[in-house]
Amino acid sequence: MINKIGKITVYVQDQEQAKDFWLNKVGFVLKVEQPMGPDFSWIEVGPSEAEFTTLVLYSKSAMEQHDPSKIAHPSILLSTTDIESAYEKMKQNGVKVEEMLRMPFGTMFSFKDQDGNDYLLREDK
């Protein structure tokens, strides 16, 4: 049966901008990058070298040509053990972040990537 989440595909307008966002603003590492044709590459990023789960930064235009029904953006919830530091670091890096939400079940905030896609970062304790 399924025992891990392997990859989550995020469809992006510009793969280089998306790679820059995840590596230089969010602090992820580049796990894989290989050409898939003349116009786009297979790019995977993750929170660390050791992390198994990755985001695939896939060309939105390439997928629209192949299968337009697949480009709906998934709901992605990311985890951190230090929400305050993550919030401040992302703000300093120019990431568009929403107000911090402090709920009885956890502290979290939403942020947008270079294409305006929404993500949620939640503190795990």
Backbone as numpy.savetxt, mean C-alpha at the origin, in Angstrom:
# Nx Ny Nz CAx CAy CAz Cx Cy Cz
-5.17 -26.02 3.07 -6.00 -24.82 3.07 -5.13 -23.57 3.07
-5.79 -22.44 3.01 -5.07 -21.16 2.98 -4.46 -20.91 4.36
-3.19 -20.54 4.37 -2.54 -20.28 5.65 -1.88 -18.91 5.74
-1.86 -18.14 4.64 -1.28 -16.80 4.67 -1.93 -15.95 3.59
-1.88 -14.65 3.79 -2.22 -13.72 2.71 -0.91 -13.42 2.01
-0.83 -13.72 0.72 0.43 -13.57 0.01 0.63 -12.19 -0.59
-0.30 -11.77 -1.44 -0.14 -10.53 -2.16 -1.49 -9.83 -2.28
-1.45 -8.52 -2.22 -2.64 -7.70 -2.44 -2.31 -6.77 -3.59
-3.11 -6.81 -4.65 -2.86 -5.98 -5.81 -3.52 -4.62 -5.64
-2.73 -3.58 -5.88 -3.20 -2.20 -5.87 -2.98 -1.67 -7.28
-4.05 -1.26 -7.96 -3.95 -0.77 -9.33 -3.61 0.71 -9.30
-2.50 1.06 -9.94 -1.97 2.43 -9.87 -1.84 3.04 -11.26
-1.95 4.36 -11.31 -1.81 5.09 -12.57 -0.37 5.10 -13.05
0.57 5.32 -12.14 1.98 5.43 -12.48 2.79 4.58 -11.50
3.38 3.51 -12.00 4.08 2.58 -11.12 5.29 3.22 -10.44
6.00 4.11 -11.12 7.17 4.75 -10.50 6.75 5.68 -9.37
5.66 6.42 -9.56 5.15 7.28 -8.48 4.68 6.43 -7.31
4.02 5.33 -7.61 3.53 4.44 -6.55 4.71 3.83 -5.79
5.72 3.39 -6.51 6.91 2.82 -5.86 7.57 3.87 -4.97
7.71 5.09 -5.47 8.29 6.18 -4.67 7.46 6.42 -3.41
6.14 6.45 -3.55 5.26 6.67 -2.40 5.50 5.61 -1.33
5.42 4.34 -1.69 5.52 3.26 -0.71 6.92 3.14 -0.12
7.95 3.38 -0.92 9.32 3.25 -0.41 9.76 4.47 0.39
9.52 5.66 -0.14 10.09 6.87 0.45 9.17 7.62 1.39
7.88 7.41 1.30 6.96 8.10 2.21 6.43 7.18 3.30
6.17 5.94 2.96 5.62 5.00 3.94 6.72 4.16 4.60
7.86 4.01 3.93 8.97 3.29 4.53 9.01 1.80 4.22
8.27 1.36 3.20 8.32 -0.04 2.79 9.64 -0.31 2.06
9.90 -1.58 1.78 11.07 -1.99 1.00 10.61 -2.60 -0.31
11.47 -2.52 -1.31 11.19 -3.14 -2.60 11.51 -4.62 -2.51
10.53 -5.46 -2.74 10.71 -6.90 -2.65 11.01 -7.51 -4.03
10.31 -7.06 -5.07 10.48 -7.59 -6.43 10.20 -6.47 -7.42
11.01 -6.42 -8.47 10.70 -5.55 -9.61 11.28 -6.20 -10.86
10.37 -6.55 -11.79 10.82 -7.15 -13.04 9.90 -6.71 -14.18
10.46 -6.43 -15.35 9.66 -6.00 -16.49 8.66 -7.07 -16.91
7.46 -6.61 -17.33 6.43 -7.51 -17.83 6.07 -7.18 -19.27
6.75 -6.24 -19.84 6.47 -5.80 -21.20 7.11 -4.44 -21.39
6.83 -3.81 -22.51 7.48 -2.52 -22.77 6.98 -1.37 -21.89
5.78 -1.51 -21.34 5.17 -0.37 -20.64 4.99 -0.52 -19.14
5.21 -1.71 -18.57 5.02 -1.85 -17.14 5.82 -3.01 -16.57
5.92 -3.03 -15.26 6.70 -4.04 -14.54 5.84 -4.69 -13.46
6.33 -5.81 -12.96 5.75 -6.44 -11.77 6.54 -5.87 -10.60
5.86 -5.10 -9.74 6.52 -4.45 -8.60 5.82 -4.89 -7.33
6.59 -5.42 -6.39 6.07 -5.79 -5.07 6.84 -5.04 -4.00
6.09 -4.49 -3.04 6.67 -3.81 -1.89 6.09 -4.40 -0.62
6.83 -4.28 0.48 6.35 -4.79 1.76 6.96 -4.01 2.92
6.42 -4.22 4.12 6.89 -3.48 5.29 8.34 -3.78 5.66
8.84 -4.97 5.31 10.23 -5.33 5.63 10.65 -6.48 4.73
11.94 -6.76 4.71 12.44 -7.91 3.93 11.85 -9.21 4.44
11.65 -9.29 5.77 11.18 -10.53 6.38 9.68 -10.77 6.21
8.92 -9.73 5.91 7.46 -9.87 5.80 7.09 -10.66 4.54
6.21 -11.63 4.70 5.77 -12.47 3.59 4.77 -11.74 2.70
3.80 -11.05 3.29 2.73 -10.40 2.53 3.26 -9.14 1.85
2.91 -8.97 0.58 3.34 -7.80 -0.17 2.16 -7.13 -0.87
2.39 -5.87 -1.26 1.48 -5.17 -2.16 2.08 -5.24 -3.54
1.28 -5.62 -4.52 1.70 -5.60 -5.92 1.20 -4.29 -6.50
2.12 -3.43 -6.96 1.77 -2.14 -7.56 1.62 -2.36 -9.06
0.39 -2.68 -9.46 0.12 -3.12 -10.83 -0.43 -1.98 -11.67
-0.01 -1.93 -12.90 -0.46 -0.88 -13.82 -1.97 -0.96 -14.05
-2.66 0.12 -13.69 -4.11 0.17 -13.86 -4.49 0.10 -15.34
-3.74 0.81 -16.18 -4.07 0.81 -17.61 -3.86 -0.57 -18.23
-2.83 -1.30 -17.79 -2.61 -2.66 -18.30 -3.76 -3.57 -17.91
-4.25 -3.45 -16.67 -5.36 -4.30 -16.24 -6.65 -3.89 -16.93
-6.86 -2.59 -17.16 -8.07 -2.14 -17.86 -8.12 -2.75 -19.26
-6.97 -2.89 -19.91 -6.94 -3.51 -21.24 -7.21 -5.01 -21.16
-6.72 -5.63 -20.10 -6.86 -7.08 -19.94 -8.24 -7.47 -19.39
-8.64 -6.85 -18.28 -9.91 -7.19 -17.64 -10.40 -6.02 -16.79
-11.17 -5.10 -17.38 -11.61 -3.89 -16.67 -12.39 -4.14 -15.38
-13.02 -5.29 -15.25 -13.82 -5.56 -14.05 -12.95 -5.78 -12.81
-11.65 -5.96 -12.98 -10.76 -6.29 -11.87 -10.18 -5.07 -11.15
-10.43 -3.85 -11.62 -9.71 -2.71 -11.08 -10.34 -2.02 -9.88
-11.39 -2.56 -9.34 -11.96 -1.98 -8.11 -10.91 -2.06 -7.01
-10.74 -0.98 -6.27 -9.71 -0.93 -5.23 -10.15 -1.71 -3.99
-9.31 -2.60 -3.51 -9.68 -3.37 -2.32 -9.58 -2.54 -1.06
-10.23 -2.99 -0.02 -10.13 -2.36 1.29 -8.92 -2.97 1.97
-7.96 -2.12 2.32 -6.71 -2.63 2.90 -6.49 -1.99 4.25
-6.31 -2.84 5.26 -6.02 -2.40 6.61 -4.61 -2.85 6.95
-3.75 -1.90 7.28 -2.37 -2.19 7.63 -2.21 -2.07 9.14
-1.15 -2.68 9.67 -0.94 -2.72 11.12 0.36 -2.06 11.51
0.39 -1.49 12.73 1.59 -0.95 13.33 1.54 -1.18 14.83
2.70 -1.15 15.47 2.73 -1.25 16.93 2.94 0.12 17.56
3.14 1.17 16.75 3.34 2.53 17.27 2.62 3.52 16.36
1.34 3.70 16.59 0.50 4.53 15.73 0.92 6.00 15.74
1.34 6.50 16.91 1.75 7.91 17.00 2.95 8.19 16.10
3.97 7.35 16.17 5.17 7.53 15.34 4.83 7.41 13.86
4.03 6.42 13.52 3.65 6.21 12.12 2.90 7.43 11.59
1.99 7.96 12.39 1.20 9.13 12.00 2.11 10.32 11.72
3.00 10.60 12.67 3.90 11.75 12.54 4.85 11.58 11.36
5.39 10.40 11.18 6.33 10.14 10.09 5.65 10.31 8.74
4.42 9.78 8.61 3.71 9.92 7.35 3.39 11.39 7.06
2.97 12.12 8.08 2.71 13.55 7.90 3.98 14.28 7.45
5.10 13.99 8.10 6.37 14.62 7.74 6.76 14.29 6.30
6.40 13.09 5.85 6.75 12.66 4.49 5.76 13.15 3.44
4.78 13.95 3.84 3.85 14.53 2.88 2.68 13.64 2.51
2.43 12.60 3.29 1.29 11.72 3.03 0.03 12.42 3.53
-1.03 12.35 2.73 -2.31 12.93 3.15 -2.95 11.99 4.17
-2.96 12.42 5.44 -3.52 11.60 6.52 -4.78 12.26 7.07
-5.71 11.45 7.52 -6.93 11.94 8.17 -6.69 12.04 9.67
-7.66 12.55 10.38 -7.58 12.65 11.84 -7.41 11.27 12.47
-6.68 11.23 13.56 -6.51 9.99 14.31 -7.85 9.65 14.96
-8.25 8.39 14.87 -9.48 7.91 15.50 -9.11 7.06 16.70
-9.56 7.43 17.86 -9.29 6.67 19.08 -10.60 6.02 19.52
-10.70 4.74 19.26 -11.91 3.99 19.54 -11.63 3.01 20.67
-12.67 2.50 21.33 -12.46 1.52 22.40 -11.73 0.26 21.91
-11.88 -0.07 20.64 -11.27 -1.29 20.10 -9.93 -1.04 19.41
-9.47 0.22 19.37 -8.16 0.50 18.77 -8.03 1.91 18.24
-6.79 2.30 18.00 -6.48 3.62 17.46 -6.05 3.43 16.01
-6.52 4.33 15.14 -6.27 4.18 13.71 -6.39 5.50 12.99
-5.91 5.53 11.76 -6.14 6.68 10.89 -6.12 6.21 9.44
-6.79 6.98 8.60 -6.81 6.72 7.16 -5.76 7.57 6.48
-5.25 7.07 5.37 -4.35 7.88 4.55 -4.56 7.52 3.09
-4.09 8.40 2.22 -4.25 8.20 0.78 -2.89 8.04 0.13
-2.85 7.20 -0.92 -1.63 7.05 -1.70 -1.59 8.10 -2.81
-0.62 7.98 -3.69 -0.41 8.95 -4.77 -1.57 9.01 -5.75
-2.42 7.98 -5.82 -3.58 7.97 -6.71 -4.88 8.30 -5.99
-4.81 8.61 -4.70 -6.01 8.93 -3.93 -6.72 7.72 -3.37
-6.10 6.53 -3.44 -6.69 5.33 -2.85 -6.59 5.42 -1.33
-7.64 4.97 -0.64 -7.69 5.02 0.83 -7.14 3.75 1.46
-6.43 3.95 2.57 -5.91 2.84 3.39 -6.20 3.19 4.85
-6.20 2.19 5.69 -6.38 2.39 7.12 -5.19 1.78 7.82
-4.58 2.55 8.74 -3.49 2.03 9.56 -3.99 1.95 10.97
-3.87 0.76 11.58 -4.40 0.49 12.93 -3.28 0.00 13.82
-3.32 0.41 15.07 -2.32 -0.03 16.03 -2.71 -1.37 16.61
-1.79 -2.32 16.54 -1.98 -3.64 17.17 -1.18 -3.69 18.45
-1.83 -4.05 19.53 -1.13 -4.15 20.83 -1.30 -5.51 21.39
